[in-house]
Amino acid sequence: MFEDLKPHIADLRKRLVISSLTVIAMFFVCFSFYEPILTWMMVPVEAALPANSQMVAVEIQETFFTALKVAFFAGFIVSLPVIFWQLWLFLAPGLYDHEKKLVVPFVFFATLMFLMGASFAYYVVVPVGFNFLIAFGSAVVTVLPSIGAYVGFFTKLLIGFGISFELPVITFFLAKIGIVDDKMLKDFFKYAIVFIFIIAALLTPPDVISQLLMAAPLTLLYGVSIYIAKVFNPAPKEEEEEEE
């Protein structure tokens, strides 16, 4: 059994090495101009800060390590097409010839959906969440957010939303290879709602509005995923009739 897995493990290692080297190369490129990237990342929180507040570095080394985080995050985003391409190449041996030709649409839409999720977090969730957190108790204390903590939270939030928005793309792939159909997704809907709200609670700031801002689009995307499964791998009519 292990001998049968060896080629797959070797191929997986090859894809991971290529993806990692791409991220590392883009890391060094992005590190050379991390300051404008960091400035862009700070826009949502600076808009929410009171007039007498500003971002600070608590530790001496915090600015340097923040620059590393910024460069790695930017390098990862720039490398997304290559990462998704390598993922497809790893999965391609198990696909039919006509399915292997979907590599370009897969890479395009996977990258697009990730960027849409990250953009939604940047333009909607981050401003709302930090407005709430900074306004809470601002009459008593002066808010001086740490740049390192903010960048860590910011990157986690954007990557979390980006991955969450991949749901329709993942459903398309699983439907094409016959693993899921629309009936399976419909039956799992009530459990999916629970998982969605748990994920939203873990990834967003601790306020109800931010959690709803993540849960609502994810619920909508789950509905879109059901439609995608119905188009590309509908459940047999016999099963639907029995369910009814």
Phi, psi and chi 1 to 4 in degrees:
 res  aa     phi    psi   chi1   chi2   chi3   chi4
   1 MET       -  -42.5  179.5  178.7  178.1      -
   2 PHE   -63.6  -35.9 -178.7   72.8      -      -
   3 GLU   -63.0  -35.0  -67.8  -63.5  -34.6      -
   4 ASP   -68.8  -30.3  -65.6  -24.2      -      -
   5 LEU   -82.2  -17.9  -67.4  175.6      -      -
   6 LYS   -54.9  -47.5  -90.6 -171.3  175.2 -179.7
   7 PRO   -61.4  -37.1  -21.6   33.2      -      -
   8 HIS   -69.2  -39.4  -59.6  -69.6      -      -
   9 ILE   -66.0  -41.0  -64.9  174.2      -      -
  10 ALA   -64.2  -41.1      -      -      -      -
  11 ASP   -67.2  -40.7 -172.4   46.4      -      -
  12 LEU   -60.7  -43.5  175.7   61.0      -      -
  13 ARG   -61.6  -40.4 -179.0  175.2   60.0 -173.0
  14 LYS   -62.0  -44.5  176.8 -177.4  177.1 -179.4
  15 ARG   -66.7  -39.0  -56.7  -54.2  166.2 -164.4
  16 LEU   -67.1  -38.5  -70.1  174.7      -      -
  17 VAL   -64.5  -45.5  168.1      -      -      -
  18 ILE   -62.7  -44.5  -66.3  174.3      -      -
  19 SER   -63.9  -42.6  -60.4      -      -      -
  20 SER   -65.6  -43.3  -60.0      -      -      -
  21 LEU   -64.0  -35.7  -70.0  176.5      -      -
  22 THR   -65.0  -45.5  -56.7      -      -      -
  23 VAL   -62.5  -42.1  173.1      -      -      -
  24 ILE   -63.5  -43.6  -67.5  171.9      -      -
  25 ALA   -62.3  -43.3      -      -      -      -
  26 MET   -69.7  -28.4  -68.7  -60.1  101.5      -
  27 PHE   -60.2  -47.1  163.2   80.5      -      -
  28 PHE   -67.1  -35.7  -75.3  106.4      -      -
  29 VAL   -64.7  -47.3  172.0      -      -      -
  30 CYS   -71.0  -28.6  -65.1      -      -      -
  31 PHE   -64.7  -27.8 -173.0   77.7      -      -
  32 SER   -69.5  -20.1   61.9      -      -      -
  33 PHE  -137.3   48.8   53.0   91.1      -      -
  34 TYR   -68.3  -26.4   79.3   88.9      -      -
  35 GLU   -61.2  -49.1  -70.5 -176.2   -9.7      -
  36 PRO   -64.0  -31.2   17.4  -29.6      -      -
  37 ILE   -67.0  -44.2  -58.2  174.8      -      -
  38 LEU   -63.8  -39.3  179.3   57.8      -      -
  39 THR   -59.9  -42.4  -59.6      -      -      -
  40 TRP   -63.9  -40.0  171.3   80.0      -      -
  41 MET   -67.9  -28.0  -66.2  170.3   69.2      -
  42 MET   -85.2  -10.1  -69.2  168.0   57.3      -
  43 VAL   -56.3  -48.4  169.8      -      -      -
  44 PRO   -61.6  -41.7  -21.4   33.2      -      -
  45 VAL   -75.8  -34.4   69.5      -      -      -
  46 GLU   -66.3  -32.7  -73.7 -176.0  -26.4      -
  47 ALA   -67.5  -25.4      -      -      -      -
  48 ALA   -92.4  -14.3      -      -      -      -
  49 LEU   -71.3  143.4  -74.3  174.0      -      -
  50 PRO   -62.5  165.2  -19.8   31.4      -      -
  51 ALA   -61.3  -30.8      -      -      -      -
  52 ASN   -97.9   18.0   60.8  -24.8      -      -
  53 SER  -119.9  157.2  -60.7      -      -      -
  54 GLN  -156.3  164.5   60.5 -179.0   -4.1      -
  55 MET   -70.7  143.1  -57.5  -69.4  -70.7      -
  56 VAL  -132.2  161.2  -62.4      -      -      -
  57 ALA  -109.3  116.3      -      -      -      -
  58 VAL   -76.1  -41.5  178.8      -      -      -
  59 GLU  -103.2  156.6  -55.7  -70.1  -17.9      -
  60 ILE   -62.6  -40.6  -64.0  175.7      -      -
  61 GLN   -86.7    0.2   73.1  -82.3   10.1      -
  62 GLU   -63.9  -39.3 -173.3  170.0  -11.1      -
  63 THR   -62.8  -41.9  -55.9      -      -      -
  64 PHE   -65.0  -48.6  174.4   72.4      -      -
  65 PHE   -67.2  -29.9  -75.2  111.1      -      -
  66 THR   -65.8  -40.1  -61.7      -      -      -
  67 ALA   -61.2  -38.7      -      -      -      -
  68 LEU   -63.7  -43.8  -64.8  180.0      -      -
  69 LYS   -61.1  -44.2  -69.8  179.1 -175.2  178.3
  70 VAL   -62.0  -45.9  170.4      -      -      -
  71 ALA   -65.4  -39.8      -      -      -      -
  72 PHE   -66.4  -42.9 -178.9   78.6      -      -
  73 PHE   -61.7  -47.6  171.3   73.0      -      -
  74 ALA   -64.2  -40.9      -      -      -      -
  75 GLY   -62.5  -38.4      -      -      -      -
  76 PHE   -63.9  -44.5  171.9   75.4      -      -
  77 ILE   -62.9  -45.0  -63.5  -62.6      -      -
  78 VAL   -64.9  -30.6  174.4      -      -      -
  79 SER   -84.0   -2.7  -56.2      -      -      -
  80 LEU   -53.3  -45.7  -79.3  175.5      -      -
  81 PRO   -57.7  -40.7  -25.6   34.9      -      -
  82 VAL   -67.4  -41.3  175.8      -      -      -
  83 ILE   -61.7  -46.4  -66.3  172.7      -      -
  84 PHE   -67.8  -34.2  -73.6  126.6      -      -
  85 TRP   -63.8  -44.0  177.0   44.2      -      -
  86 GLN   -66.6  -36.5  -67.3  -57.1  -49.6      -
  87 LEU   -61.6  -43.3  174.1   61.5      -      -
  88 TRP   -63.9  -42.6 -176.3  -91.6      -      -
  89 LEU   -62.7  -33.1  -68.4  178.8      -      -
  90 PHE   -68.8  -37.0  174.1   69.8      -      -
  91 LEU   -85.2  -19.3  -61.5  173.0      -      -
  92 ALA   -57.7  -37.5      -      -      -      -
  93 PRO   -57.1  -24.4  -27.3   36.1      -      -
  94 GLY   -90.7    6.5      -      -      -      -
  95 LEU  -106.9  160.2  -56.0  177.2      -      -
  96 TYR   -74.7  163.7  -65.7  107.1      -      -
  97 ASP   -59.5  -41.3  -70.0  -23.2      -      -
  98 HIS   -70.9  -24.8   68.5  -80.3      -      -
  99 GLU   -78.7  -30.6  -67.5  172.8  -20.0      -
 100 LYS   -63.7  -23.6  -65.9  178.4 -178.7  178.7
 101 LYS   -74.5   -5.9  -62.9  177.9 -178.6  178.5
 102 LEU   -84.4   10.5  -63.7  171.4      -      -
 103 VAL   -59.3  -43.0   55.8      -      -      -
 104 VAL   -66.2  -49.6  174.2      -      -      -
 105 PRO   -59.6  -37.7  -23.3   33.3      -      -
 106 PHE   -62.9  -50.3  173.2   79.8      -      -
 107 VAL   -62.3  -41.8  171.9      -      -      -
 108 PHE   -64.7  -52.1  173.9   77.8      -      -
 109 PHE   -73.2  -32.6  -76.3  106.9      -      -
 110 ALA   -64.0  -43.7      -      -      -      -
 111 THR   -66.4  -43.0  -56.2      -      -      -
 112 LEU   -61.6  -46.0  176.8   64.0      -      -
 113 MET   -66.7  -36.6  -68.0  -56.5  -64.5      -
 114 PHE   -63.1  -45.1 -170.4   99.5      -      -
 115 LEU   -66.5  -34.6  -65.3  178.0      -      -
 116 MET   -65.0  -42.4  -74.4  178.9   62.6      -
 117 GLY   -64.7  -43.8      -      -      -      -
 118 ALA   -65.1  -39.3      -      -      -      -
 119 SER   -65.9  -40.0  -61.7      -      -      -
 120 PHE   -61.4  -41.3 -178.1   80.0      -      -
 121 ALA   -64.9  -41.7      -      -      -      -
 122 TYR   -68.6  -45.4  179.2   83.1      -      -
 123 TYR   -89.0  -18.9  -70.5  106.5      -      -
 124 VAL  -119.7  -59.1  179.4      -      -      -
 125 VAL   -71.7  -47.3  179.7      -      -      -
 126 VAL   -60.4  -48.8  172.9      -      -      -
 127 PRO   -59.7  -44.6  -25.1   35.5      -      -
 128 VAL   -65.3  -46.6  171.2      -      -      -
 129 GLY   -62.9  -44.4      -      -      -      -
 130 PHE   -77.3  -28.5  -82.6   92.1      -      -
 131 ASN   -60.1  -42.7  -92.3  -55.4      -      -
 132 PHE   -66.6  -48.4  169.2   80.6      -      -
 133 LEU   -65.6  -39.5  -66.5  175.1      -      -
 134 ILE   -76.0  -38.0  -68.5  173.2      -      -
 135 ALA   -68.9  -28.9      -      -      -      -
 136 PHE   -68.7  114.9 -173.7   82.5      -      -
 137 GLY    80.1    6.3      -      -      -      -
 138 SER   -67.3  -19.5   59.7      -      -      -
 139 ALA   -74.1  -18.1      -      -      -      -
 140 VAL  -102.9  -39.4 -179.2      -      -      -
 141 VAL  -124.6  157.0  -62.2      -      -      -
 142 THR   -92.1  124.7  -60.0      -      -      -
 143 VAL   -83.1  122.1  179.6      -      -      -
 144 LEU  -129.0   80.2  -62.4  173.2      -      -
 145 PRO   -67.3  141.6   18.9  -26.5      -      -
 146 SER   -77.9  131.9  164.2      -      -      -
 147 ILE   -64.9  -36.9 -176.3   63.6      -      -
 148 GLY   -66.4  -44.8      -      -      -      -
 149 ALA   -65.3  -39.2      -      -      -      -
 150 TYR   -64.9  -46.3  168.7   72.5      -      -
 151 VAL   -63.3  -40.4  168.5      -      -      -
 152 GLY   -61.3  -44.6      -      -      -      -
 153 PHE   -68.0  -40.9 -177.2   79.8      -      -
 154 PHE   -60.7  -48.7  176.1   92.2      -      -
 155 THR   -65.8  -40.1   53.9      -      -      -
 156 LYS   -61.8  -40.2 -176.6 -175.0   78.3  169.9
 157 LEU   -67.6  -46.8 -163.9   62.0      -      -
 158 LEU   -66.6  -41.3  -96.2   66.8      -      -
 159 ILE   -67.3  -39.1  -68.7  175.2      -      -
 160 GLY   -60.8  -45.4      -      -      -      -
 161 PHE   -66.9  -39.1  -93.8   83.4      -      -
 162 GLY   -60.9  -45.3      -      -      -      -
 163 ILE   -66.4  -40.1  -66.0  174.4      -      -
 164 SER   -62.3  -36.0  -60.8      -      -      -
 165 PHE   -74.9   -1.9  -88.9   57.6      -      -
 166 GLU   -80.7   -3.0  -64.2  -67.6  -20.4      -
 167 LEU   -53.0  -48.0 -177.2   58.4      -      -
 168 PRO   -63.3  -35.7  -22.0   33.8      -      -
 169 VAL   -67.1  -43.5  179.8      -      -      -
 170 ILE   -63.4  -41.6  -65.0  172.1      -      -
 171 THR   -63.2  -41.5  -58.5      -      -      -
 172 PHE   -57.9  -47.1  167.5   77.0      -      -
 173 PHE   -63.7  -47.1  176.2   77.1      -      -
 174 LEU   -65.5  -34.4  -65.3  178.0      -      -
 175 ALA   -69.3  -39.2      -      -      -      -
 176 LYS   -64.0  -34.5  -75.1  -68.1  -69.6 -177.2
 177 ILE   -94.5    5.2   62.0  178.2      -      -
 178 GLY    82.2   16.8      -      -      -      -
 179 ILE   -80.8  -38.6  -65.6  179.6      -      -
 180 VAL  -124.9  153.7  -59.6      -      -      -
 181 ASP  -133.0  176.5   55.1   39.2      -      -
 182 ASP   -65.0  -33.3   57.2  -45.1      -      -
 183 LYS   -65.6  -41.5  179.4 -179.0  177.7  -61.3
 184 MET   -60.6  -43.2  -67.9  172.8   59.5      -
 185 LEU   -68.7  -37.0  -66.0  179.2      -      -
 186 LYS   -64.8  -42.0  -71.1  176.4 -177.1  176.5
 187 ASP   -66.3  -30.0  -67.3  -18.4      -      -
 188 PHE   -88.5   -1.2 -169.3   71.9      -      -
 189 PHE   -57.0  -46.0 -179.8   75.4      -      -
 190 LYS   -64.6  -33.4   56.1 -175.3  177.3 -178.2
 191 TYR   -75.2  -34.9  -56.0  105.5      -      -
 192 ALA   -62.4  -38.0      -      -      -      -
 193 ILE   -61.5  -41.5  -65.3  -62.3      -      -
 194 VAL   -63.3  -46.0  175.7      -      -      -
 195 PHE   -62.7  -39.4  -75.4  122.9      -      -
 196 ILE   -61.2  -44.9  -74.8  172.2      -      -
 197 PHE   -71.8  -30.1  -85.2   89.9      -      -
 198 ILE   -66.6  -45.3  -68.5  175.0      -      -
 199 ILE   -62.0  -42.6  -67.7  171.4      -      -
 200 ALA   -62.1  -39.8      -      -      -      -
 201 ALA   -66.8  -33.4      -      -      -      -
 202 LEU   -78.4  -33.4  -66.6  174.3      -      -
 203 LEU   -96.1  -20.2  -67.4 -179.5      -      -
 204 THR  -103.9  165.2   58.1      -      -      -
 205 PRO   -57.8  156.6  -24.9   34.2      -      -
 206 PRO   -77.3   59.0   29.5  -35.9      -      -
 207 ASP  -138.1  151.3   65.7  -80.0      -      -
 208 VAL   -64.2  -37.9  176.5      -      -      -
 209 ILE   -62.2  -47.3  -63.2  176.9      -      -
 210 SER   -62.5  -39.6  -62.5      -      -      -
 211 GLN   -64.9  -40.6  -67.5  170.8   11.6      -
 212 LEU   -67.0  -33.4  -70.7  175.3      -      -
 213 LEU   -65.8  -23.7  -74.8  173.8      -      -
 214 MET   -92.1  -41.7 -176.0  173.4 -164.0      -
 215 ALA   -66.0  -38.1      -      -      -      -
 216 ALA   -62.7  -53.1      -      -      -      -
 217 PRO   -65.2  -32.4   19.6  -31.1      -      -
 218 LEU   -66.1  -38.8  -75.7 -178.4      -      -
 219 THR   -64.0  -41.9  -57.1      -      -      -
 220 LEU   -62.4  -42.9  177.2   62.1      -      -
 221 LEU   -65.1  -32.3  -71.8  172.7      -      -
 222 TYR   -66.1  -39.4 -167.6   88.7      -      -
 223 GLY   -63.0  -40.5      -      -      -      -
 224 VAL   -62.4  -38.6  172.7      -      -      -
 225 SER   -63.7  -37.6  -61.0      -      -      -
 226 ILE   -61.8  -42.4  -66.6  175.3      -      -
 227 TYR   -64.9  -41.5  176.5   76.7      -      -
 228 ILE   -61.0  -44.6  -69.3  173.2      -      -
 229 ALA   -62.8  -36.8      -      -      -      -
 230 LYS   -66.4  -34.0 -173.2  173.2 -176.5  177.5
 231 VAL   -75.0  -45.7  171.5      -      -      -
 232 PHE   -96.4  -20.3  -67.0   99.7      -      -
 233 ASN  -154.1   68.6 -172.5   36.0      -      -
 234 PRO   -67.4  148.1   25.3  -33.6      -      -
 235 ALA   -67.1  145.8      -      -      -      -
 236 PRO   -55.0  143.0  -23.5   33.2      -      -
 237 LYS   -60.6  -31.1  -68.3 -176.4  177.8 -180.0
 238 GLU   -61.5  -40.9  -66.5   80.1    5.6      -
 239 GLU   -66.7  -40.9  -69.0 -173.6   12.1      -
 240 GLU   -64.3  -41.0  -67.7 -175.3   -5.1      -
 241 GLU   -65.9  -39.1  -69.5  174.1   -3.3      -
 242 GLU   -65.2  -39.2  -70.8  178.0    3.9      -
 243 GLU   -63.2  -43.2 -176.5   68.7   19.7      -
 244 GLU   -63.7      -  -66.8  175.8   -1.8      -
